[in-house]
Amino acid sequence: MSDSLHPALLPLGLVDLLPPEAGVEAGVVAAMMAVLESHGYERVKPPLMEFEENLLSGAGAAMAKETFRLMDPISQRMVGLRADMTTQVARIAQSRLAKAPRPLRLCYAGQVLRVKGSQLRPERQVGQVGAELIGTDSVAADVEAVALAAEALQALGIESLSVDLTLPTLVPAVMQALGLAPEVQERLRAALDHKDAAAVAAVGGRAAEILGKLLASAGGAAATLRALDGVDLPAAAADERARLQDVVTRVGAALPDLAVTVDPVENRGFEYHTGISFTFFARGVRGELGRGGRYRTGNGGGEPATGVTLYTDTILRALPPQEPARRVYVPVGSEGAVAKRLRGEGWVTVAGLAPVGDPAAEAKRLNCGHRLEGETIVLVS
């Protein structure tokens, strides 16, 4: 095709963020990072791309299909553009900060790029704000990650928050204990992913009985815990259930106003997680505000860790109505000290660069609700 592209045309899933949304997003990132840092999480800044073999090793392998790859002309090695920042932070912890005291608390903010979007998140460039708690396998760490995410979101004024807890290791523990053949496990996993109770029942035997009950138990935390108590689980799976119950109880005590649901069979999106995982939603908002959970650094044999990633694109849709900035037009010849004082009081000053005949009209043209007349602020009607 020889037709020239329109300069505003962008690849599918990529957008320009314009005023005032770009400024709002920057404020959102700053506010959430302030919460994370106030809890002792120290900021790191990984690069946009890394060598492919490092970026996609261990837990990073789960993002292989979402990662753009290219040849680095200097090293002549393949590199990948990050599709997620969690594994980058885990690499930093394992290498550059290997001797730092544990548990290690790190936080980050940045953009990631993915090969394709999803039905719920069509965007391919996504802003992330996250925290990783590395070097501990305690239930307290799971609870801290959930509570930290909730506090960061509530600091933005987002209401009607809910968190869905899941345990992606529970179903594998049941299948392994029952000695199911790989093809049966694959069939059951597909049925559970699609919430297909009939397909689960068709397998028959104890596997169908247990997994059918787990599938049916999903819902509000209290009801799910009661239902899980009545399931006769193999020993390893029972241990997983006990941890889930402990986390749910502690989260409920720490965050009594947070709506908590539990889905003990959910797995999609948590493929590299090794324990309690979670997803945050807000009523009436499309998509996830954030997700996180337990994993291991390195190639799966590294340190235990738990973390959370919050998505700025969804968060922007969940924010309450924002007050517009107080903008005042400052005509040419105004005292600089007056404008400086106004900025100190929270005003946005927009300086005129040439004399105009109608300052009120010029203020309105420049999207200013007020104009400066001498040392007096005048409302623009």
Secondary structure, DSSP 8 states (H G I E B T S, - for coil): ------TT---TT-----TTHHHHHHHHHHHHHHHHHHTT-EE----SEEEHHHHTSGGGGGGGGG-EEEE-TTT-SEEEE-S-SHHHHHHHHHTTTTTS-SSEEEEEEEEEE-SS--SS---SEEEEEEEEEES---HHHHHHHHHHHHHHHHTTT--SEEEEEE-TTHHHHHHHHHT--HHHHHHHHHHHHTT-HHHHHHH-HHHHHHHHHHHHT-EEHHHHHHHHHTS---HHHHHHHHHHHHHHHHHHHH-TTSEEEEETT--TT-TT--S-EEEEEETT-SS-SEEEEEEESTTTTS-EEEEEEEEHHHHHHHS-------EEEE-TT--HHHHHHHHHTT-EEEE-SS--S-HHHHHHHTT-SEEEETTEEEE--
